């Protein structure tokens, strides 16, 4: 049905749809003539409007009013007539800033969880987000900004979305960008980080320099996204609490452990059982710890769900005489609330959900938290 429309009818339909989108008012033949820049009489335009109405693209709410689009008219407009909106640099910067702020908010929640654990237990605490080495890129979308820049949007296998504004040394056309998108979605999806690298090397042997340059810009961004997903992060809090325990009154003994916790401690290996779902909590006592610096301490861990198939861990580090039952109960309770926080509907702002989840009602306990 769309192929039967003449150029004039297409221009008239586009004028009606775009005017109605802007004004929410029916449009008459005189206004159509002005907006569609048609060099023909009002009588001709009225005939064309009547023909478009007969085809089901327009309707007339009242006999004396102009026309408005029907759902079929909107569909034809979207499929055939609509020009792609080109985002301004300001718009792309605003989107990128919003996404960056959202990630910072999530990072703050995880950091705050560790601080809360330390306050609840009077021990050093850590919060860990696990990296996912199995993540792949499931889709690429390329959005034209102008002749020398576009936005690359990648979706990961866990439904995460990342985007980047890419500036080009030369110009690119819309058809070239669509072709690039097709190639990326055909050859660079469903692949791990190492597989992306191998595929990029294979393409470099066949593609010309200009094509390979464009491909590598987007695929390199995708590889950075997967690398970040695989890295994970660790936050530590309350290291100074060690000095409150009699076991660490000897500063030379405390210094070794405090230095370890203040650096980039390797908690990921000891967290594997809870991260891989073997158990929700884990207690490592003295020599059971993999790090030499932790051989005289105990570590209690509890896992929480971040979403997108990822997990995190919160834990405390303290003397082997710690009250394991009490610490485990507190960690499990907080981990459960963190899982609820990350799975909560996004209609609630993150700071509000953060306060609610990280300040839950106290679990049943007959004792004050200060009695450790």
Order of alpha helices (4+ residues) and beta strands (2+ residues): alpha-alpha-alpha-beta-beta-alpha-alpha-beta-beta-beta-beta-alpha-alpha-alpha-beta-alpha-alpha-beta-beta-beta-alpha-alpha
